[in-house]
Amino acid sequence: MNLASSHLSWLESESIHILREAFAEAQNPVMLFSAGKDSTVMAHLALRAFYPAPPPFPLLHIDSTWEFKSLIEFRDSFAAKHGFTLIAYANEEGRAAAINPFDHGNRYTLVMRTEPLKTALNAGRYDIIFGGARRDEEKSRAKERIVSVRGAGHAWDPRQQRPELWQLYNTRLGKNQTARVFPLSNWTEADIWAYALLHKIDLAPLYFAAPRPVVRRAGSFIVVDDESRMRFEPGDEIQSRSVRFRTLGCWPVTGAVESDAADLAAVVNETLRASSSERHGRISDGEDGGSLEQKKRNGYF
């Protein structure tokens, strides 16, 4: 076993331990699933953790109504292939009111992602909620524990974080409390790609370079996934570029990068040479540590 595979084996063992420990204490667990690379790897870890039994909890996807079409197709095929029950939930009132990322900014995130997430969690009465966040993504995520206890309304209070010495995780919950559990906390972006390569995990095709219709926006390439709903600006010109994504969000506000990396080996090599952050393409973020932390306090992630 070489050094790289040994490192990935250690990360895998830790994640499986977290999944099993949290599941053993859960009354009604669920796994958040965006169909992105992190949640896909997390779901594969869950399959390995409980094999040969079928997946012991459902996948929950919050559909912002502005998801990439191919990502929805990948989500559905992944769940069917691996025997997961898939729960997809969207804020239909927000859809009817035409809440969108072009006009509504942070309100869009609140109305179409945060609030429907909390509504779906409350409706399912889930107590342990597995999520694919990693500490290396940005500052406020780095402050969060592996077992992150949430209070009433799924609010996060960084002052109430519990110690996690010697990989001991406290999942005991009080009244009105739930826990977000992050099995990938100690993974990096490069770890995710390398693990997917090592285990030949199928990922959403948007992560691999292909000619796609794009416009330039805020220094990034926006893939025009639905021309009828795209909000064009003066001077916009649709052009075809070979692009891929390092991170995936709502298509109007997630920038692609020019690339020729069309398979996992090439993506791993490109990631190791990258000089910009993974979330550089999230045009919608505005996520300095403060603003994203406020979203987390409101129940986001």
C-alpha positions, 0 to 999 in steps of 0.5 A, a space after each residue: 500500500 503506497 502512502 496515498 492509498 494509506 492516507 485515503 484508507 485512514 480517512 475512509 476508516 474514520 468516516 465509516 466509524 463516524 457513520 456507524 457511531 452516529 447511526 447507532 445513536 439515531 432514532 431517524 437518520 437521513 443523509 443530505 444529497 446534492 449529487 455533487 462529488 462530496 455527497 456522492 463519495 459520502 453516500 458510497 462510504 455509507 454503502 461500504 459502512 453497512 454492506 451487505 445490508 441495504 442503505 439504512 437511511 434515505 437521501 434527501 435532496 433540496 431542489 432549489 428549482 435552479 439545478 443543472 438538468 444533468 445533475 438531477 438525472 445523475 441524482 435519480 440514477 445514482 439513487 436507483 442504482 444503489 438502492 437508496 430511497 430518494 426524497 426530493 423537496 422544493 419550496 413550491 410557493 417560492 417557485 410559484 413566486 418566481 424567486 430566483 438567483 438573478 433578482 433575489 440574492 441572499 433571499 433566494 438562498 434563504 427561501 429556496 434552500 435554507 427554509 425548505 431544508 428545515 421544513 423537510 427535516 421537520 416533516 421527516 422528524 429526522 434527528 441525525 442529519 449526515 452532510 458532506 461539508 469539509 473543513 477545508 472549504 472555507 473558514 466557518 466550516 473549519 470551526 464546525 465539529 464533526 457532530 454539530 448540535 443544532 438548536 430550535 429551528 436548526 440554528 447553529 451556535 459556534 459557542 455551543 460546540 462540544 469537544 471531540 477528543 480522541 475521536 469520541 463523538 457526543 450525539 446525545 440530544 436534548 429537546 428540540 435539538 438535532 445533529 448535523 454529522 459530517 463524516 468528510 470533515 477531515 477530507 480535502 478536495 484532492 482527497 475526494 478526487 483521489 478516492 473517487 479515482 481509486 474506487 472508480 466512483 461515478 460522478 456527475 458529468 459536469 465535473 469533467 471537461 466537455 464543450 458547453 455553451 457559456 457566457 462570461 460573468 464575473 470573471 467566470 464562465 456560466 453554463 447556459 443550462 436553460 436558455 429560456 430562463 437565462 438572464 442575459 446582460 448587454 454584451 453577453 454572447 453565448 460561446 462554446 468552451 471546453 469547461 468543467 466544474 470544481 464545485 456545483 450549485 445553482 447553474 446561473 451563479 456557479 462558474 465553470 473553469 476552462 479545462 481539458 480534464 475529461 476523466 478522473 485521472 486528469 481532474 486529480 492532476 489538475 486539482 493538485 496544480 490549481 492555484 485558486 480555491 475550490 469555491 472560487 466559482 461560486 459567484 453567489 457566495 459572497 461567502 466571507 466567513 461572516 456571511 456564510 456563518 450567518 447562513 449556518 446560524 439560520 440553519 443552512 447546511 
